[in-house]
Amino acid sequence: LSAGMCCCCAALRPRYKRLVDNIFPEDPKDGLVKADMEKLTFYAVSAPEKLDRIGAYLAERLSRDVVRHRYGYVLIAMEALDQLLMACHSQSIKPFVESFLHMVAKLLESGEPKLQVLGTNSFVKFANIEEDTPSYHRRYDFFVSRFSAMCHSCDHDPEVETEIRIAGIRGIQGVVRKTVNDELRATIWEPQHMDKIVPSLLFNMQKIEDIDSRIGPPSSPTGGEKEENPALLAENCFRELLGRATYGNMNNAVRPVFAHLDHHRLWDPNEFAVSCFKVIMYSIQAQYSHHVIQEILGHLDYRKRDSPRVRAGIIQVLLEAVAIAAKGSIGPTVLEVFNTLLKHLRISVNFELDDRRSSAGSTTFSTSSKESDERIVQNAIIQTIGFFGSNLPDYQRSEIMMFIMGKVPVLGTTSQSLDTSHLGDLGTRRIQIMLLRSLLMVTSGYKATTITNALPPLFLDPLLSPSLMEDSELRQLVLEILHNLIDRHDNRAKLRGIRIIPDVSDLKIKRDKISRQDVSFMKKHGQQLYRHIYLGCKEEDNVQKNFELLFTSLALITIELANEEVVIDLIRLAIALQDIAIINEDNLPMFNRCGVMALVAAYLNFLSQMIAVPAFCQHVSKVIETRSLEASYFLPETIFKDKCNLPKSLEKHEKNLFFLTNKIAESLGGSGYSVERLSVPYVPQVTDEDRLSRRKSIVDTVSIQVDILPGNNIEDKVDNTEEITFEALKKAIDNNGLEEQEKEKRRLVIEKFQKAPFEEIAAQCETKANLLHDRLAQILELTIRPPPSPSGTMTITAGHARYQSVPVYEMKFPDLCVL
């Protein structure tokens, strides 16, 4: 009777329950009953409204079997759920999905690794199903947490540990795929989810071997490798996650990376950090690269007080990111990158100086160690600035050049973009050198169509200012930057080193015809270049490299910018440099004087062959040949040797050892050159830049002194109707004094001499010379006939130019006006 009743009860049960019960065999080892499973599937497809009940019943049976550890039936239930999911796609499937996810959660919560893997596999299959309509109420918070926890499995059995980690990674991958394809995909990008997903993937990615060998975009692993290696699978999942990131959620995916690297102290050494950000930069869309760079800069600010090696590690990561981003879209972060790096450069210098002060009484080793660590940071910053700048397009690079130049502190000024007031002279010098090194890297490879684009006035003036400072390294950097900008045909390597070149044609120098824009540039700014070369030769701390760079500067100006007028100016400059060594008003050491003489010889040898005037070449060659026999220390091959016997004086040398202006004028005049200006000695122009120099400026004193020796009765001959005083005479001769009320007038005069055509200046000087001649003749009542025994002499000085005391009746007043 009871059996009959049981049969009756079974017959009265709902059909979907009977169909579900029939798919379970008596022995779970037999597996799913396929025939009954087909009936259940047909029923579910035919009556989709029953799907939710089928799912609920299957979940009930599965929960009971999990508690009773009847894992065979659990496997059958999950297989049936998977087949039903694959077969049914109606709108009624959503309640069934809830039951399915509930069952997957039960499996993941169990402590049995096999059940966790089983639940993960089912979830992955579900994630690959495209649903017809989005689900607005479904959330995956539990699955994110659980899969992330599985990624950190530390089971005592290595095989089990690897299996669970792989399952966790595949589960995260499934969550990502499912949520990204859903209209509610923004949910997965919330920080609370990213803070679990990203560190879990990075934790497994750390197991990748041979990280250092990855230079370019790493290749995608094969399917077999992904299934067996958690590290490769995690990297692939991380790439997929970043590839799906959009503008609004990119930062949420990147910020957890910094937290993971900080927590595990992976900035020093930073091999994994570099590899990780390479994966990021190659995985995201190119237009979002600037987001990553901004995040790195922000984290650098956050860790600005950490150890030098940590900061250097972050900067190295920035360099790698910039190297990849520079090939695509940088976005609006260009100036932000440079501004932040320059700020950290100043911070690093400040730390270095503080360490030096605090370690004054400690051991030498600790002090040098701290300093070297900060030098690592500084070198990393410079390398990053240079690499970033050199990869920018020309229009952006010129802006960055201006930006960096504006940050260079200049001694003697009060307003600077980088505050170096508390760093002192040593710190300011360190900042100057490093900024110029950065600028040198940015200008490397820069090819401007015209020299005006490469050296605009707003850039040229502040660039040349450091060349007035008493620091040979600063001057070297300035000259190297000029070489980068002037050399548009890559001739600099052929000119490396200062030497007497036997045949310039062997160098195969490349050059183009001088453009109209370049001619205009030299008319406006040529005097600035000459002036800084002239002053650079007068520095006492010059070494061989300084002379080599000065020679290269003259040679490049000749190649790139020299027409006939510029050639004459360069010869005047060379003769003036020779006079520096001979007259030696600045009391230069003998090595410097001989070095200047060698520089002039090397350059005039180069110039004579470049313009190919036979008579000029003959004169230069004759002087060089004579020097090689009688005064080899005037040649670069001798003076720059380690052991060179220097002469005691240069006053006794004969004229055949020097380059003579009259000989050069005679040789060039026969070839059609306008040589009138060769008779006018070169004198560097006066500018306000000298005030920024720490050394004595050429305009510290500009004076014209008239000394009347005793015994001269010229005063009796002066017209008593006008009172003649020293001040009156000074005002008559020097209308551009240094009084405060005439500064603006002096500026206008300087600007006119820089930019006005030479013919106009010469005509004006001639007019003023005539007026000055008449005025002085009236004041002093000079007679054309010389007195029998002249005693009146006049001494005139203008900066470093000086006329010796000569009888006043022999003074040529036009020459006085030229001064």
Buried (B, 14 or more C-beta within 10 A) or exposed (E): EEEEEEEEEEEEEEEBBBBBBBBBBEEBEEEBBEEBBEBBBEBBBEBBEBBBBBBBBBBBBBBEBBEEEBBBBBBBBBBBBBBBBEBBBEEBBBBBBBBBBBBBBBBBEBEEBBBBBBBBBBBBBBBEBEBEEEBEEBEBBEBBBBBBBBBBBEEEEEEBBBBBBBBBBBBBBBBBBBBBBBEBBBBBBEEEBBBBBBBBBBBBBBBBEEBEEBEEEBEEBEEEEBEEBBBBBBBBBBBBBBEBBBEEBBBBBBBBBBBBBBEBEBBBEBEBBBBBBBBBBBBBBBEBBBBBBBBBBBBBEEBBEBBBBBBBBBBBBBBBBBBBBBEBEBBEBBEBBBBBBBBBBBBBBBBBBEBBEEBEEEEEEEBEEBBEBBBBBBBBBBBBBBBBBBBBEEEBBBBBBBBBBBBBBBBEEEEBBBEBEEBEEEBBBBBBBBBBBBBBBBBBEBEBEBBBBBBBEEBBBBBBBBBBBEBBBBBBBBBBBBBBBBBBBEBBEBBEEBBBBEEBEEBEBEEEEBBEEBBBBBBBBBBBBBBBBBBBBBBEEBBBBBBBBBBBBBBBBBBBBBEBBBBBBBBBBBBBBBBBBBEBEEEBEBBBBBBBBBBBBBBBBBBBBBBEBEBBBEBBBEBBEBBBEEBBBBBBBBBBEEEEEEBEEBEEBEEEBBBBBEBBBBBBBEBEBEBEBBEEBBBBBBBEBBEBBEBEBBBEEBEBEBEBEEEBEBEEEBEEEEEBEEEEBBEBBBEEBBEEEEEEEBEEBBEEBBEEEEEEEBEBBEEEBEEBBEBBEEBBEBEEEEEEEBBBBBEBBBBBBEBEEBEBBEBEBEBBBBB
